[in-house]
């Protein structure tokens, strides 16, 4: 291990575990079945952020074990970043790990949003362990910190891995507010320059994407980079399954967009958008 975490996130995480209250899990030794993954980052992150849900009781008992786990995760982050930068990323990784206690509080609000936003949700523990939307946003929120710290390539590795686990593609550059919930989630795509407000709920196969791309003024056929391409979504917005919201447009607060809509223009606040005439369905009896 070539990295040793020396910050105070271990103290703040340890204190946060003790401060947990219902409906979040508070008991130790819940002893779930093991859930292993090809990449270690997601498993370590789960254990650090929600140890009771991922059989990490040792983190609840000894602060030193929290520091060891932070160091283990930080060492992997360093190995992931260094090939892209060619320099020592320890200071960057320190900053990312320092943010974990605050990110944990943000993710607890995401759990709340999922529980309140899904009639099928039976408990916060169920959301933490089995909801793909929560797994995707957990990885993306950490990857976003890496992205903002000028390590976008490794950040993208993390969100791409989360996509293989969840079927949800959230670029690490996307800025996402509190109480975010993706229900079901398969096929959801959120682009790099998208912004999303608080209390936003998306359903499966939603795209917050680009409408068209600009090319550089050269002969290399390179598409232009670093400009606004994706939508801005306000607070308290619901976007139904199969909907495509495309281009650098603005969707206002308290907007509801029905399933299978195609949105390429601004939507003012307090507006409902839906497909008014669905295709006629025909049936015939099989012989």
N, C-alpha and C positions, 0 to 999 in steps of 0.2 A: 504494500500500500504506500503510494508516494504522496499522499495528501493527508493532512491532519487538520480537522476543523477546530478552531480555537475561539469562535464567537460565542454569543450568549443564547443562540436559538435553542440549544439543548435545555437550558434552564427555563426558557419561556414555553417550550413545548411540554416539558415535564409538568410545569405548573398548569398548563392548559388541559392536560389529561385529567388532573385532579379537579379542575373546575367544571368538567363536563357534567351536565344534568339532563334528566329526561326531557324530551323523548330520545336524545342521543344515548347510545349504550354507556352504562356506567359500571357494569359488572366486569370482573376479570375472569380469565379461564373460560371463555365462551367456546373455545376448542372447535373451530370450524374445520372442515376438510381442507387439505392443502390445495393451493391454486398456483401452480408454477407457470412461468412464462419464459420464452426464449431470451428476452432481454431483462436484465436485472433492475433497470431503472424504475419500471412501473411497480414491481413488487416492493422495492425498498420505499418508494414514495407512499404506497398504500400503508405500509407498516408505520411509517413516521407520522402520517397525518391522521390515521384512524386505527391505532394499535389494537384496540379491543375487538375490532371487526376482522383483523387479519392475524390472530394468534400471536401477538407480540406483547404478551404480558410482561416480559422482562423490561420493556421500555417504561412500563407503569411503576416498576419497583425500584429501578436504579437509574439515576440521571446519567451516570457514566455510560450506560448502554445506549442512551439516546445519542450521546456524543459519538460513540463508536459507530452507530448506524449512520449518523450524519457524515462522518468521515468516510465510511464505505461508499455512500452515495456520491459524495463530493469527489472521491478518487475516480469513480466512473465518469463523472462529468468532466473532470480534467482530461482524462484519456480521450473522451469524445471530442473535446474542443481543440486540444493541442494540434492535431493534424491539420486543422483548418487555419490556425493562426500562426503556428511555428513559434509561439512564445508561451511563457508560463501563465496559465489561466487561473491560478490560485485566488487572486484577488477578486476576479469575476465570480468564481464559484462561491467564495465567502459571501459575496453580496446576494447571490441567489438563495443560499441556505439561510441567511439572515432573514429573508422574506417569508420563510415557510410558516412561522407562527401566524403571521397576518393572513397568508393565503389559506391557512386552515380555517380561519374564521370566515373568510369569503366562501370557501367550499361548504361550510356548514349551512350558510344561507342558500347555497345551491341545493343542498339536500332538502331543506325546508320547502323550497320552491317545487321540487319534484314531488314531495309528499303531498303538498297542498294542490298541486296541479294535475294529479293523476288519480282518478277514482279507484284504480286498481292497486295503488300503493298501500301496503299493509303496515309498514314500519319504516323508520329511518334506517335501520340496519339493512333492510331489504334494498333500499335505494343505494346505499353505500356499496353493497356487495354485488348487486346484480344489474343495476341500470346502466346500459352502455353509454347513455348521454352523460351520466355523471363520471364514468371512467374517462371519457373523452375530454370533458372540461377540466378534470383534475390534471391531466397531463398538459393540456393547452395552457392553463394558467401559469404553470411553472415554465413551460417552454416560452411563453410570452415574456417572462422576466429575462430569460436568456436572449431572446430576440432583441429586447430593448438594450441589452448589455453588449450589443455588437457581436453576438455569436449566432447569427441567423441560420447557418447551415446545420449546426448540431441541433438547434431548436427544431428545425424542420425534420430531422431524423426522429425526434421524439414524437412529434405529432403524426408523422407517417406510420410509426410503429403503433400508436394508439388507433390509427385507422384500421390496421390489420386486425386488431382485437375487437373493435367496435363497429366497423363499417361507417364511421363518421369522420369526415375530413375537415378539420378546422385548422386553418393556417396559423402559425404562431404569431403572425403580425396582427391578427384581428384583435380589436379592443372590445372586451365584453364586460358588461356591468354586473351588478349583484342580482341574486335570485334568478339565475339563468337555468332554463330547463329544456332539454331536447327529449321528447317522448318517442319511444320506439327507436328512431334515429337512423336506421339504415338508409344510406344514400344521401345524407345531409352533407352539403358542401358550403363552407364559409370562407370567402376569399381574404387575401392578405390585408387589403385596405378597408375591409368592412368594420363598422363600429356598431355596437349593440348596447342599448340602454338597460335599465333595471326592469325586472319582472317581465322578461320576454320569454315566450314559449314557442318552440318550433316543433313541427311534426316531421315524420319520415319523408325523405326525398325532397326536402326543401333545398333550394340553391340561393345563396346570397352571392351572386357572381358578377362577372364582367359582361357587358353587352357587346363590346367590340374592343379591339386592341389597336394601339397606335404603333407605327413602325418608326425606327430611327431613320434619320436622313443619311443613309449610307447604302452601299451595295451588298451588304452582308446578310440582308433579310433578317436582321435582328429586331425583335420587338422591343419597344421602348420600356424601360423599367423605372420604378420609383415614382409613379404618379397615381392619382386617385382613380380607381377603376370599379369599386364595389360600393354597395349602398350603405347608408346610415340609417339605423333602425332606432326609433325613439323608445320611450318607457311604456311599459304595460301594453305590449304588442303581442298578438297571437297570429301565427302564420301557419295555415293549414297544409296538409300533406300534398306533396307534388307541386307546390307553388314555386315559381321562379321569380325572384326579385333581382333585376339585372341593371348594372350601370351605376354611376355615382349619383344616385337619386336619394331623396330623403323621405322616409316613412315617419310620419308624425306620431306623437304620443296617443295612446288609447285607440289604436287602429286594430281592426280585425280583418284578416285576409283569408278568404275561403279557400278550400282545396282546389288544386289544379289551376290556380290563377297565373296569369303572365303579366308582370308589373314592370314597366320600363319608364314610368313617369312618377313625379313626386305625388305622395298621398298626404293630404292635410290631416291634422289631428282629429280625433273623434270621428273617424270614417270607417265604414264597412265596405269591403271590396269582395265581390264574388262573381262567379260565372252565372249569368242570368238565364242562359238557355243551354241546357245540357243536350248532347246528342240523343236522338230518339233511339230507344232500344227495341229491337225486334226479336221475336222468338218464333220458332217453328218446331213442331213435334218431330222427333226422329222416327223414321220408318222402322 
